[in-house]
């Protein structure tokens, strides 16, 4: 009987954890760990694999799926699915599974950059490293009593809302896909569901937690920035394309925004794009290299979840 072949095509981050994963399923399948495999190599070799494990680096598009003759399962160690052609996969009978193990890590990251912007910690650190003592310019604001607008009320949005409430913030929510469960969840925690227009006008801080889709592409553009409060802060730890980056730079330079925290970009890494370099260089911007979900705990639990999914798949044949 032919043994199942599993390819892990991206870096899962914890070498010991990956070794444990391979040990757990070695008796049932061949597991190949190639975190640096390039696109051409993957296209040439994919037809022999039954299962593909990826992160956001690897695009699972129609071309790849067409070559994957034996593929039956794709596991992505990400919350988002925009790097996978789900419709094409479903037509070929390929199951797609994603993970929620990064939920708390991303939510904690959002609160970290929110406080960083509110207290100008990033700028103060930069000045201190250059031996500049400009204390009077580093007057920040307190977040207690301020209003945070959470755009998207899935698992991460809900976790952010809970943490913001613990800091004494008022929470308002805009959700594209409102379900009774989400409505009950918001009401129970004391948050308010409102329209996007009202959220933009009322929020001191806005944090984005929607998936990248045709509907959400450039969701935040000139009209949305113009509707925001003067001095409002924006956090994007979802996907870069959700924000119109040209409009973002324009409203930063106009002084409309009090600060921006960006963990995701339309092009990653962003340094080859003049527009993105200009945004990153702005003193009001806290820029990070897509690290929202990068914690030791999240990486370890992600590997454990992948192991469980693989064992389930193999036990069901």
Backbone as CSV, one residue per row, in Angstrom:
resi,resn,N_x,N_y,N_z,CA_x,CA_y,CA_z,C_x,C_y,C_z
1,UNK,0.844,-1.197,0.000,0.000,0.000,0.000,0.880,1.248,0.000
2,UNK,0.543,2.211,-0.861,1.327,3.434,-0.973,1.204,4.285,0.292
3,UNK,2.358,4.744,0.801,2.352,5.614,1.980,1.994,7.039,1.578
4,UNK,1.251,7.698,2.437,0.919,9.103,2.197,2.193,9.934,2.259
5,UNK,2.252,10.948,1.415,3.393,11.864,1.402,2.915,13.261,1.763
6,UNK,3.580,13.865,2.737,3.196,15.175,3.263,4.369,16.128,3.092
7,UNK,4.100,17.283,2.515,5.134,18.300,2.341,4.813,19.516,3.202
8,UNK,5.744,19.887,4.073,5.659,21.146,4.819,6.546,22.140,4.064
9,UNK,5.910,23.104,3.404,6.619,23.951,2.440,6.977,25.333,2.975
10,UNK,6.749,25.560,4.265,7.100,26.852,4.862,7.690,26.633,6.250
11,UNK,8.351,27.648,6.744,9.006,27.576,8.046,7.972,27.672,9.159
12,UNK,7.852,26.636,9.968,6.928,26.653,11.102,7.560,27.220,12.362
13,UNK,8.844,27.520,12.311,9.465,28.327,13.350,10.073,27.620,14.539
14,UNK,9.593,26.451,14.884,10.102,25.749,16.065,10.661,24.403,15.617
15,UNK,11.989,24.324,15.485,12.619,23.106,14.954,12.293,21.887,15.801
16,UNK,12.305,22.067,17.129,11.997,20.944,18.020,10.562,20.493,17.822
17,UNK,9.658,21.472,17.683,8.253,21.153,17.470,8.019,20.424,16.169
18,UNK,8.712,20.822,15.112,8.577,20.145,13.827,9.084,18.712,13.917
19,UNK,10.179,18.523,14.626,10.705,17.162,14.825,9.687,16.285,15.560
20,UNK,9.020,16.872,16.548,7.988,16.133,17.279,6.837,15.763,16.361
21,UNK,6.449,16.728,15.490,5.368,16.482,14.529,5.720,15.301,13.627
22,UNK,6.924,15.330,13.088,7.362,14.261,12.178,7.394,12.916,12.901
23,UNK,7.868,12.921,14.145,7.920,11.675,14.920,6.527,11.103,15.159
24,UNK,5.544,11.997,15.389,4.184,11.548,15.698,3.545,10.795,14.541
25,UNK,3.867,11.198,13.304,3.155,10.598,12.164,4.063,9.802,11.230
26,UNK,5.311,9.600,11.655,6.278,8.884,10.819,5.805,7.469,10.483
27,UNK,5.116,6.819,11.413,4.675,5.445,11.165,3.561,5.368,10.132
28,UNK,2.881,6.494,9.882,1.729,6.485,8.969,1.995,7.192,7.645
29,UNK,3.052,7.997,7.575,3.271,8.786,6.366,4.718,9.243,6.259
30,UNK,5.098,9.623,5.052,6.393,10.264,4.811,6.198,11.767,4.945
31,UNK,6.976,12.407,5.810,6.869,13.852,6.006,8.160,14.508,5.541
32,UNK,8.024,15.433,4.609,9.175,16.171,4.082,9.057,17.615,4.551
33,UNK,10.095,18.096,5.247,10.112,19.477,5.733,11.095,20.281,4.899
34,UNK,10.553,21.128,4.018,11.400,21.956,3.145,10.942,23.410,3.227
35,UNK,11.306,24.096,4.309,10.808,25.455,4.540,11.296,26.494,3.545
36,UNK,12.349,26.184,2.784,12.880,27.150,1.823,12.594,26.749,0.374
37,UNK,11.714,25.798,0.151,11.421,25.364,-1.214,10.904,26.548,-2.029
38,UNK,11.413,26.692,-3.252,10.970,27.830,-4.058,9.803,27.440,-4.965
39,UNK,9.260,28.417,-5.634,8.046,28.220,-6.431,8.249,27.184,-7.536
40,UNK,9.340,27.276,-8.267,9.584,26.342,-9.367,9.744,24.911,-8.856
41,UNK,10.466,24.759,-7.766,10.643,23.426,-7.179,9.305,22.847,-6.733
42,UNK,8.493,23.685,-6.121,7.188,23.224,-5.641,6.297,22.802,-6.808
43,UNK,6.289,23.577,-7.890,5.487,23.225,-9.061,5.943,21.898,-9.670
44,UNK,7.236,21.673,-9.663,7.776,20.444,-10.259,7.521,19.204,-9.409
45,UNK,7.416,19.395,-8.097,7.352,18.249,-7.188,5.986,18.002,-6.557
46,UNK,5.048,18.918,-6.702,3.789,18.844,-5.959,2.943,17.624,-6.307
47,UNK,3.065,17.095,-7.515,2.162,16.015,-7.932,2.301,14.745,-7.077
48,UNK,3.410,14.586,-6.378,3.587,13.361,-5.601,3.008,13.452,-4.195
49,UNK,2.561,14.645,-3.774,2.153,14.823,-2.377,0.640,14.727,-2.193
50,UNK,0.255,14.141,-1.050,-1.151,14.012,-0.672,-1.612,15.188,0.189
51,UNK,-0.676,15.732,0.966,-0.986,16.830,1.887,0.084,17.902,1.744
52,UNK,-0.349,19.168,1.741,0.568,20.305,1.680,0.309,21.206,2.882
53,UNK,1.377,21.527,3.612,1.282,22.436,4.758,2.045,23.707,4.410
54,UNK,1.381,24.867,4.535,1.994,26.135,4.125,1.724,27.211,5.172
55,UNK,2.400,28.330,4.972,2.045,29.595,5.608,1.804,30.588,4.480
56,UNK,1.801,31.886,4.791,1.419,32.878,3.779,2.465,33.064,2.685
57,UNK,3.694,32.568,2.883,4.733,32.704,1.850,4.364,31.944,0.581
58,UNK,3.704,30.820,0.734,3.411,29.942,-0.399,2.007,30.205,-0.934
59,UNK,1.930,30.487,-2.223,0.644,30.715,-2.878,0.133,29.409,-3.469
60,UNK,-1.041,29.012,-3.037,-1.668,27.795,-3.560,-2.730,28.234,-4.562
61,UNK,-2.282,28.442,-5.810,-3.170,28.976,-6.838,-3.576,27.888,-7.830
62,UNK,-4.291,28.294,-8.866,-4.823,27.334,-9.831,-3.715,26.542,-10.515
63,UNK,-2.608,27.206,-10.836,-1.513,26.530,-11.516,-0.936,25.407,-10.651
64,UNK,-0.744,25.695,-9.376,-0.213,24.689,-8.461,-1.219,23.556,-8.265
65,UNK,-2.482,23.922,-8.072,-3.525,22.913,-7.830,-3.678,21.982,-9.030
66,UNK,-3.576,22.530,-10.229,-3.703,21.698,-11.441,-2.604,20.644,-11.525
67,UNK,-1.440,20.942,-10.979,-0.324,19.989,-11.024,-0.358,18.992,-9.863
68,UNK,-1.200,19.281,-8.864,-1.224,18.466,-7.645,-2.213,17.312,-7.809
69,UNK,-1.790,16.272,-8.517,-2.700,15.177,-8.872,-3.169,14.370,-7.668
70,UNK,-2.339,14.242,-6.653,-2.687,13.421,-5.485,-3.154,14.240,-4.282
71,UNK,-3.112,15.549,-4.411,-3.367,16.408,-3.252,-4.819,16.307,-2.783
72,UNK,-4.987,16.085,-1.474,-6.325,15.976,-0.903,-6.550,16.942,0.251
73,UNK,-5.469,17.485,0.806,-5.601,18.381,1.959,-4.513,19.442,1.937
74,UNK,-4.920,20.696,2.152,-3.981,21.802,2.358,-4.253,22.379,3.743
75,UNK,-3.224,22.404,4.559,-3.308,23.039,5.878,-2.474,24.309,5.827
76,UNK,-3.070,25.438,6.168,-2.305,26.684,6.225,-2.193,27.136,7.678
77,UNK,-0.982,27.365,8.115,-0.703,27.776,9.494,-0.928,29.280,9.651
78,UNK,-2.059,29.739,9.118,-2.422,31.156,9.161,-3.908,31.261,9.448
79,UNK,-4.302,32.443,9.882,-5.728,32.722,10.071,-6.366,33.059,8.728
80,UNK,-5.664,33.871,7.916,-6.177,34.284,6.614,-6.006,33.213,5.549
81,UNK,-6.825,33.336,4.487,-6.817,32.346,3.401,-6.613,32.985,2.029
82,UNK,-6.174,34.244,1.997,-6.104,34.953,0.721,-5.006,34.424,-0.199
83,UNK,-4.095,33.598,0.313,-3.030,33.023,-0.523,-3.435,31.681,-1.119
84,UNK,-4.689,31.289,-0.923,-5.178,30.004,-1.417,-6.404,30.218,-2.303
85,UNK,-6.404,29.604,-3.484,-7.566,29.647,-4.369,-8.557,28.585,-3.877
86,UNK,-9.423,28.991,-2.979,-10.338,28.051,-2.325,-11.316,27.446,-3.327
87,UNK,-11.844,28.258,-4.225,-12.820,27.770,-5.210,-12.218,26.698,-6.099
88,UNK,-10.992,26.931,-6.566,-10.317,25.952,-7.417,-10.030,24.664,-6.645
89,UNK,-9.615,24.802,-5.396,-9.328,23.631,-4.571,-10.581,22.792,-4.352
90,UNK,-11.686,23.450,-4.075,-12.936,22.728,-3.836,-13.380,21.954,-5.076
91,UNK,-13.188,22.546,-6.250,-13.552,21.864,-7.499,-12.754,20.579,-7.681
92,UNK,-11.516,20.576,-7.174,-10.651,19.404,-7.294,-10.794,18.449,-6.103
93,UNK,-11.723,18.753,-5.199,-11.932,17.883,-4.045,-10.851,17.994,-2.994
94,UNK,-10.171,19.140,-2.952,-9.095,19.360,-1.981,-9.658,20.129,-0.788
95,UNK,-9.479,19.577,0.400,-9.962,20.222,1.615,-8.948,21.269,2.081
96,UNK,-9.453,22.400,2.567,-8.594,23.470,3.082,-8.882,23.649,4.569
97,UNK,-7.815,23.664,5.365,-7.965,23.918,6.796,-7.021,25.041,7.215
98,UNK,-7.555,25.975,8.004,-6.711,27.030,8.564,-6.732,26.940,10.081
99,UNK,-5.933,27.788,10.732,-5.722,27.664,12.173,-6.063,28.961,12.899
100,UNK,-6.445,28.829,14.157,-6.760,30.005,14.975,-5.792,30.156,16.151
101,UNK,-4.708,29.394,16.129,-3.778,29.401,17.267,-3.079,30.745,17.466
102,UNK,-3.111,31.623,16.466,-2.446,32.922,16.590,-3.375,34.006,17.130
103,UNK,-4.604,33.661,17.448,-5.602,34.663,17.851,-5.118,35.535,18.997
104,UNK,-4.708,34.925,20.099,-4.286,35.711,21.260,-3.016,36.496,20.969
105,UNK,-2.093,35.889,20.221,-0.841,36.579,19.890,-1.116,37.868,19.113
106,UNK,-1.991,37.787,18.118,-2.305,38.978,17.310,-3.024,40.022,18.163
107,UNK,-3.967,39.582,18.992,-4.710,40.526,19.831,-3.781,41.247,20.810
108,UNK,-2.853,40.516,21.414,-1.885,41.154,22.314,-0.997,42.132,21.549
109,UNK,-0.616,41.756,20.338,0.207,42.645,19.512,-0.523,43.960,19.230
110,UNK,-1.805,43.856,18.905,-2.605,45.058,18.627,-2.607,45.992,19.829
111,UNK,-2.802,45.442,21.026,-2.812,46.282,22.216,-1.426,46.872,22.488
112,UNK,-0.384,46.113,22.155,0.980,46.613,22.355,1.262,47.835,21.479
113,UNK,0.916,47.752,20.187,1.202,48.895,19.307,0.254,50.049,19.588
114,UNK,-0.961,49.735,20.051,-1.890,50.803,20.435,-1.293,51.648,21.555
115,UNK,-0.775,50.996,22.585,-0.155,51.715,23.703,1.134,52.413,23.276
116,UNK,1.859,51.758,22.371,3.097,52.345,21.854,2.821,53.685,21.173
117,UNK,1.774,53.724,20.342,1.424,54.972,19.656,0.881,56.008,20.628
118,UNK,0.006,55.559,21.533,-0.619,56.494,22.466,0.413,57.229,23.314
119,UNK,1.488,56.539,23.690,2.505,57.138,24.550,3.775,57.545,23.795
120,UNK,3.738,57.448,22.463,4.864,57.856,21.599,6.149,57.113,21.958
121,UNK,6.011,55.870,22.350,7.171,55.098,22.808,8.173,54.864,21.690
122,UNK,7.670,54.594,20.488,8.588,54.346,19.365,9.445,55.570,19.066
123,UNK,8.834,56.752,19.068,9.571,57.979,18.775,10.510,58.342,19.921
124,UNK,10.050,58.168,21.153,10.893,58.467,22.313,12.129,57.578,22.324
125,UNK,11.948,56.304,21.978,13.069,55.370,21.917,14.086,55.806,20.858
126,UNK,13.570,56.215,19.697,14.452,56.645,18.610,15.256,57.882,19.018
127,UNK,14.606,58.833,19.689,15.299,60.044,20.131,16.359,59.714,21.182
128,UNK,15.989,58.857,22.136,16.937,58.511,23.196,18.166,57.819,22.639
129,UNK,17.987,56.980,21.645,19.122,56.286,21.039,20.053,57.258,20.312
130,UNK,19.515,58.427,19.958,20.332,59.458,19.310,20.726,60.569,20.290
131,UNK,20.658,60.244,21.592,21.078,61.164,22.663,20.291,62.470,22.640
132,UNK,18.996,62.389,22.317,18.131,63.572,22.292,17.116,63.472,23.420
133,UNK,17.140,64.477,24.324,16.262,64.501,25.495,15.167,65.545,25.240
134,UNK,14.095,65.112,24.547,13.010,66.043,24.184,11.728,65.623,24.897
135,UNK,11.823,65.616,26.205,10.753,65.112,27.068,9.424,65.840,26.840
136,UNK,9.480,67.162,26.696,8.249,67.938,26.572,7.487,67.649,25.285
137,UNK,8.177,67.095,24.286,7.505,66.753,23.030,6.860,65.373,23.084
138,UNK,7.152,64.627,24.140,6.687,63.244,24.234,5.444,63.103,25.114
139,UNK,4.565,64.076,25.065,3.324,64.018,25.842,2.319,63.145,25.086
140,UNK,1.947,62.030,25.692,1.026,61.108,25.046,-0.397,61.258,25.537
141,UNK,-1.202,60.234,25.300,-2.578,60.217,25.781,-2.818,58.897,26.524
142,UNK,-3.790,58.893,27.413,-4.199,57.668,28.096,-5.317,57.003,27.301
143,UNK,-5.301,55.686,27.240,-6.308,54.983,26.439,-7.583,54.710,27.224
144,UNK,-7.522,54.700,28.543,-8.721,54.501,29.348,-9.733,55.599,29.047
145,UNK,-10.957,55.198,28.751,-11.997,56.172,28.418,-12.072,56.515,26.944
146,UNK,-11.076,56.089,26.160,-11.099,56.341,24.719,-11.925,55.267,24.009
147,UNK,-12.326,55.568,22.784,-13.158,54.649,22.004,-12.315,53.943,20.956
148,UNK,-12.404,52.614,20.948,-11.727,51.829,19.924,-12.773,51.220,18.997
149,UNK,-12.575,51.406,17.708,-13.442,50.816,16.699,-12.811,49.552,16.166
150,UNK,-13.487,48.431,16.334,-12.983,47.136,15.883,-13.704,46.792,14.578
151,UNK,-12.953,46.749,13.497,-13.529,46.458,12.179,-13.317,44.979,11.888
152,UNK,-14.372,44.201,12.050,-14.289,42.752,11.914,-14.354,42.099,13.276
153,UNK,-15.392,41.287,13.509,-15.615,40.731,14.839,-15.550,39.210,14.816
154,UNK,-14.496,38.701,14.160,-14.207,37.272,14.227,-13.437,36.969,15.498
155,UNK,-12.668,35.878,15.471,-11.970,35.449,16.678,-10.969,36.496,17.161
156,UNK,-10.197,37.073,16.234,-9.197,38.065,16.647,-9.875,39.352,17.091
157,UNK,-10.854,39.814,16.339,-11.572,41.034,16.708,-12.208,40.924,18.083
158,UNK,-12.768,39.769,18.388,-13.382,39.551,19.702,-12.334,39.598,20.813
159,UNK,-11.177,38.983,20.565,-10.118,38.990,21.571,-9.585,40.399,21.802
160,UNK,-9.436,41.180,20.731,-9.007,42.581,20.866,-10.024,43.363,21.683
161,UNK,-11.309,43.175,21.396,-12.358,43.888,22.123,-12.301,43.584,23.620
162,UNK,-12.120,42.324,23.977,-12.038,41.935,25.390,-10.864,42.619,26.085
163,UNK,-9.727,42.666,25.408,-8.530,43.261,26.013,-8.681,44.787,26.122
164,UNK,-9.324,45.397,25.131,-9.543,46.843,25.176,-10.491,47.215,26.319
165,UNK,-11.520,46.419,26.520,-12.448,46.665,27.633,-11.723,46.573,28.966
166,UNK,-10.777,45.638,29.069,-10.006,45.487,30.307,-9.146,46.717,30.595
167,UNK,-8.807,47.458,29.552,-8.031,48.694,29.719,-8.932,49.913,29.953
168,UNK,-10.239,49.673,30.045,-11.160,50.774,30.307,-11.602,51.520,29.069
169,UNK,-11.421,50.924,27.888,-11.819,51.575,26.646,-13.280,51.269,26.321
170,UNK,-13.910,52.163,25.574,-15.234,51.896,25.016,-15.039,51.184,23.684
171,UNK,-15.799,50.137,23.433,-15.620,49.338,22.223,-16.838,49.452,21.326
172,UNK,-16.609,49.851,20.080,-17.655,49.840,19.060,-17.178,48.948,17.914
173,UNK,-18.123,48.306,17.246,-17.776,47.239,16.301,-18.510,47.429,14.987
174,UNK,-17.785,47.220,13.887,-18.421,47.074,12.572,-18.120,45.675,12.070
175,UNK,-19.159,44.948,11.701,-19.016,43.577,11.220,-19.774,43.417,9.907
176,UNK,-19.073,42.959,8.868,-19.698,42.734,7.567,-20.694,41.585,7.650
177,UNK,-20.282,40.510,8.294,-21.085,39.297,8.381,-21.637,39.152,9.805
178,UNK,-22.715,39.871,10.088,-23.290,39.840,11.431,-24.109,38.561,11.595
179,UNK,-23.790,37.798,12.639,-24.543,36.594,12.975,-25.156,36.785,14.368
180,UNK,-26.221,36.038,14.693,-26.794,36.145,16.044,-25.768,35.904,17.139
181,UNK,-24.861,34.948,16.888,-23.833,34.628,17.879,-22.917,35.819,18.130
182,UNK,-22.495,36.486,17.042,-21.628,37.661,17.193,-22.370,38.800,17.888
183,UNK,-23.639,38.948,17.551,-24.441,39.987,18.198,-24.555,39.758,19.695
184,UNK,-24.816,38.505,20.089,-24.911,38.173,21.518,-23.574,38.378,22.214
185,UNK,-22.479,38.010,21.520,-21.140,38.162,22.092,-20.840,39.641,22.365
186,UNK,-21.138,40.499,21.390,-20.887,41.939,21.550,-21.716,42.518,22.691
187,UNK,-22.991,42.140,22.743,-23.885,42.656,23.790,-23.421,42.211,25.166
188,UNK,-23.017,40.952,25.279,-22.594,40.401,26.565,-21.371,41.128,27.105
189,UNK,-20.446,41.493,26.229,-19.230,42.161,26.703,-19.409,43.668,26.861
190,UNK,-20.566,44.186,26.435,-20.817,45.615,26.591,-20.332,46.453,25.426
191,UNK,-20.131,45.823,24.269,-19.718,46.548,23.065,-20.947,46.865,22.214
192,UNK,-20.781,47.785,21.290,-21.893,48.255,20.476,-21.617,47.971,19.001
193,UNK,-22.570,47.346,18.314,-22.482,47.114,16.873,-23.045,48.322,16.136
194,UNK,-22.250,48.910,15.242,-22.706,50.093,14.515,-22.254,50.016,13.053
195,UNK,-22.630,51.004,12.260,-22.216,51.063,10.857,-20.761,51.500,10.764
196,UNK,-20.132,51.220,9.617,-18.738,51.636,9.425,-18.616,53.151,9.460
197,UNK,-19.578,53.840,8.854,-19.537,55.305,8.847,-19.531,55.886,10.246
198,UNK,-20.396,55.364,11.120,-20.439,55.853,12.500,-19.168,55.487,13.249
199,UNK,-18.641,54.296,12.985,-17.404,53.881,13.648,-16.254,54.822,13.292
200,UNK,-16.149,55.178,12.031,-15.075,56.074,11.603,-15.165,57.426,12.306
201,UNK,-16.367,57.931,12.487,-16.559,59.253,13.087,-16.310,59.259,14.592
202,UNK,-16.567,58.124,15.244,-16.536,58.093,16.714,-15.249,57.547,17.312
203,UNK,-14.449,56.851,16.544,-13.311,56.121,17.109,-12.076,56.983,17.315
204,UNK,-11.442,56.821,18.466,-10.115,57.399,18.704,-9.036,56.478,18.143
205,UNK,-9.308,55.166,18.191,-8.427,54.140,17.632,-9.279,53.224,16.755
206,UNK,-8.731,52.813,15.626,-9.415,51.870,14.746,-8.466,50.720,14.454
207,UNK,-8.941,49.501,14.631,-8.118,48.324,14.353,-8.849,47.417,13.376
208,UNK,-8.125,46.936,12.373,-8.730,46.193,11.262,-8.529,44.694,11.442
209,UNK,-9.634,43.954,11.347,-9.572,42.491,11.505,-10.541,41.799,10.558
210,UNK,-10.488,42.172,9.291,-11.305,41.518,8.272,-10.380,40.763,7.319
211,UNK,-10.892,39.706,6.679,-10.063,38.994,5.697,-9.918,39.800,4.419
212,UNK,-8.904,39.466,3.647,-8.716,40.103,2.345,-9.625,39.420,1.326
213,UNK,-10.598,40.188,0.794,-11.518,39.700,-0.229,-11.728,40.809,-1.256
214,UNK,-12.503,40.517,-2.281,-12.838,41.563,-3.256,-13.582,42.710,-2.584
215,UNK,-14.396,42.382,-1.601,-15.181,43.396,-0.889,-14.314,44.280,-0.004
216,UNK,-13.302,43.693,0.628,-12.491,44.468,1.581,-11.246,45.092,0.956
217,UNK,-10.954,44.784,-0.302,-9.796,45.397,-0.964,-9.965,46.912,-1.000
218,UNK,-8.972,47.645,-0.530,-9.003,49.118,-0.451,-10.212,49.610,0.349
219,UNK,-10.581,48.845,1.354,-11.723,49.200,2.205,-11.507,50.548,2.896
220,UNK,-10.242,50.826,3.233,-9.897,52.116,3.831,-9.189,52.968,2.783
221,UNK,-9.941,53.912,2.226,-9.408,54.813,1.204,-9.610,56.261,1.618
222,UNK,-9.542,57.161,0.659,-9.621,58.593,0.959,-10.916,58.970,1.665
223,UNK,-12.031,58.411,1.210,-13.314,58.746,1.833,-13.331,58.334,3.303
224,UNK,-12.809,57.147,3.598,-12.798,56.659,4.972,-11.853,57.483,5.854
225,UNK,-10.669,57.814,5.333,-9.737,58.619,6.114,-10.312,60.009,6.386
226,UNK,-10.998,60.566,5.393,-11.594,61.887,5.569,-12.688,61.875,6.636
227,UNK,-13.348,60.722,6.805,-14.440,60.609,7.777,-13.949,60.410,9.198
228,UNK,-12.691,60.042,9.361,-12.169,59.742,10.696,-11.969,61.017,11.513
229,UNK,-11.957,60.852,12.822,-11.641,61.959,13.719,-10.255,62.517,13.423
230,UNK,-10.085,63.813,13.598,-8.736,64.374,13.522,-7.903,63.776,14.660
231,UNK,-6.725,63.275,14.318,-5.843,62.710,15.336,-6.125,61.267,15.688
232,UNK,-7.016,60.610,14.944,-7.315,59.207,15.218,-6.120,58.327,14.858
233,UNK,-6.061,57.148,15.476,-4.985,56.194,15.256,-5.536,54.977,14.513
234,UNK,-4.740,54.444,13.584,-5.154,53.285,12.799,-4.163,52.147,12.998
235,UNK,-4.679,50.934,13.183,-3.840,49.736,13.316,-4.272,48.726,12.258
236,UNK,-3.323,48.274,11.444,-3.629,47.229,10.458,-2.693,46.042,10.674
237,UNK,-3.252,44.986,11.288,-2.525,43.729,11.450,-3.276,42.612,10.732
238,UNK,-4.037,42.993,9.696,-4.841,42.009,8.948,-4.158,41.685,7.623
239,UNK,-4.408,42.488,6.599,-3.759,42.336,5.304,-3.515,43.723,4.707
240,UNK,-2.396,43.871,3.999,-1.996,45.175,3.492,-2.967,45.775,2.505
241,UNK,-3.536,44.955,1.628,-4.396,45.468,0.562,-5.708,46.038,1.065
242,UNK,-6.046,45.828,2.325,-7.297,46.368,2.869,-7.216,47.892,2.976
243,UNK,-6.005,48.416,3.094,-5.787,49.866,3.188,-5.198,50.376,1.878
244,UNK,-5.771,51.438,1.346,-5.211,52.119,0.181,-3.969,52.876,0.664
245,UNK,-2.815,52.380,0.330,-1.582,52.918,0.901,-1.247,54.315,0.382
246,UNK,-1.651,54.629,-0.830,-1.467,56.003,-1.326,-2.292,56.984,-0.508
247,UNK,-3.540,56.621,-0.235,-4.411,57.474,0.578,-3.876,57.578,2.005
248,UNK,-3.344,56.475,2.524,-2.780,56.481,3.875,-1.650,57.495,3.985
249,UNK,-0.719,57.474,3.031,0.394,58.421,3.064,-0.112,59.853,2.948
250,UNK,-1.080,60.058,2.070,-1.637,61.405,1.873,-2.207,61.958,3.179
251,UNK,-2.982,61.155,3.902,-3.616,61.645,5.124,-2.655,61.679,6.308
252,UNK,-1.595,60.892,6.252,-0.526,61.036,7.240,0.155,62.391,7.070
253,UNK,0.489,62.716,5.829,1.205,63.967,5.553,0.325,65.199,5.771
254,UNK,-0.967,65.032,5.629,-1.900,66.126,5.917,-2.037,66.385,7.411
255,UNK,-1.596,65.429,8.235,-1.726,65.566,9.679,-3.062,65.106,10.214
256,UNK,-3.839,64.421,9.393,-5.157,63.949,9.815,-5.049,62.859,10.876
257,UNK,-4.060,61.993,10.737,-3.922,60.829,11.605,-2.948,61.094,12.745
258,UNK,-3.321,60.634,13.937,-2.429,60.786,15.089,-1.296,59.786,15.061
259,UNK,-1.537,58.652,14.426,-0.516,57.614,14.315,-1.057,56.415,13.573
260,UNK,-0.155,55.608,13.053,-0.531,54.409,12.314,0.420,53.292,12.711
261,UNK,-0.128,52.123,12.978,0.686,50.928,13.207,0.403,49.958,12.075
262,UNK,1.458,49.545,11.368,1.305,48.671,10.209,2.163,47.434,10.400
263,UNK,1.521,46.277,10.315,2.243,45.011,10.399,2.193,44.247,9.074
264,UNK,1.375,44.741,8.154,1.160,44.057,6.871,1.173,45.081,5.739
265,UNK,1.596,44.637,4.557,1.803,45.551,3.436,1.301,44.895,2.146
266,UNK,0.986,45.713,1.159,0.510,45.167,-0.114,1.597,44.366,-0.810
267,UNK,2.859,44.718,-0.548,4.016,43.969,-1.051,4.894,43.634,0.147
268,UNK,5.237,42.353,0.291,6.061,41.936,1.429,7.252,41.115,0.955
269,UNK,8.478,41.519,1.366,8.840,42.702,2.147,8.551,43.989,1.355
270,UNK,8.345,45.107,2.061,7.898,46.331,1.401,8.997,47.271,0.923
271,UNK,10.253,46.930,1.190,11.324,47.921,1.058,11.693,48.267,-0.379
272,UNK,11.218,47.471,-1.337,11.479,47.795,-2.735,10.496,48.774,-3.324
273,UNK,9.496,49.176,-2.563,8.461,50.101,-3.033,8.671,51.482,-2.415
274,UNK,8.842,52.488,-3.261,9.111,53.844,-2.768,7.987,54.349,-1.868
275,UNK,6.745,54.080,-2.253,5.598,54.527,-1.460,5.639,53.928,-0.065
276,UNK,5.898,52.636,0.020,5.908,51.962,1.318,7.096,52.400,2.169
277,UNK,8.232,52.633,1.539,9.396,53.133,2.294,9.085,54.496,2.914
278,UNK,8.360,55.313,2.168,8.005,56.651,2.661,7.039,56.564,3.842
279,UNK,6.090,55.645,3.764,5.158,55.444,4.881,5.920,54.979,6.119
280,UNK,6.772,53.988,5.950,7.515,53.410,7.073,8.407,54.450,7.749
281,UNK,8.963,55.367,6.955,9.892,56.373,7.487,9.190,57.481,8.273
282,UNK,7.868,57.599,8.139,7.128,58.662,8.818,7.198,58.486,10.339
283,UNK,7.449,59.566,11.069,7.594,59.496,12.527,6.331,59.018,13.239
284,UNK,5.190,59.162,12.590,3.930,58.753,13.220,3.611,57.279,12.994
285,UNK,4.487,56.585,12.314,4.218,55.194,11.947,5.048,54.222,12.786
286,UNK,4.371,53.229,13.345,5.038,52.081,13.947,4.960,50.963,12.920
287,UNK,6.095,50.603,12.340,6.120,49.614,11.260,6.819,48.347,11.737
288,UNK,6.172,47.210,11.518,6.732,45.917,11.922,6.610,44.920,10.772
289,UNK,7.455,43.892,10.739,7.513,42.958,9.603,6.595,41.743,9.742
290,UNK,5.286,41.997,9.811,4.270,40.935,9.876,4.564,39.959,11.028
291,UNK,4.648,40.521,12.229,4.995,39.710,13.403,3.822,39.545,14.371
292,UNK,2.623,39.951,13.971,1.479,39.910,14.876,1.266,38.569,15.538
293,UNK,1.431,37.500,14.782,1.223,36.161,15.327,2.490,35.456,15.745
294,UNK,3.595,36.179,15.796,4.900,35.553,16.037,5.237,35.515,17.525
295,UNK,4.710,34.519,18.204,5.118,34.260,19.587,5.515,32.791,19.698
296,UNK,6.318,32.488,20.691,6.725,31.094,20.907,5.513,30.216,21.185
297,UNK,4.583,30.766,21.976,3.399,29.999,22.331,2.531,29.713,21.105
298,UNK,2.350,30.733,20.264,1.516,30.550,19.070,2.151,29.562,18.103
299,UNK,3.460,29.646,17.941,4.133,28.725,17.024,4.043,27.280,17.519
300,UNK,4.222,27.105,18.817,4.173,25.750,19.366,2.764,25.171,19.236
301,UNK,1.748,25.965,19.582,0.372,25.465,19.502,-0.050,25.253,18.055
302,UNK,0.522,26.035,17.126,0.248,25.830,15.701,0.765,24.470,15.245
303,UNK,1.987,24.135,15.646,2.562,22.840,15.271,1.733,21.690,15.864
304,UNK,1.303,21.863,17.111,0.476,20.828,17.741,-0.855,20.664,17.008
305,UNK,-1.443,21.788,16.579,-2.718,21.721,15.857,-2.545,21.049,14.500
306,UNK,-1.439,21.350,13.827,-1.156,20.704,12.545,-0.981,19.202,12.740
307,UNK,-0.268,18.819,13.787,-0.071,17.397,14.088,-1.415,16.702,14.277
308,UNK,-2.322,17.345,15.018,-3.644,16.757,15.264,-4.421,16.601,13.955
309,UNK,-4.347,17.630,13.100,-5.057,17.571,11.823,-4.522,16.453,10.931
310,UNK,-3.199,16.303,10.916,-2.593,15.260,10.099,-2.939,13.868,10.608
311,UNK,-2.909,13.704,11.923,-3.278,12.401,12.505,-4.724,12.043,12.192
312,UNK,-5.597,13.061,12.249,-7.012,12.830,11.935,-7.169,12.428,10.476
313,UNK,-6.485,13.133,9.594,-6.553,12.839,8.154,-6.059,11.421,7.872
314,UNK,-4.926,11.062,8.459,-4.331,9.743,8.216,-5.170,8.615,8.806
315,UNK,-5.787,8.872,9.954,-6.608,7.824,10.573,-7.889,7.565,9.782
316,UNK,-8.346,8.598,9.056,-9.552,8.441,8.236,-9.249,7.934,6.832
317,UNK,-7.962,7.807,6.537,-7.570,7.271,5.242,-7.735,8.259,4.116
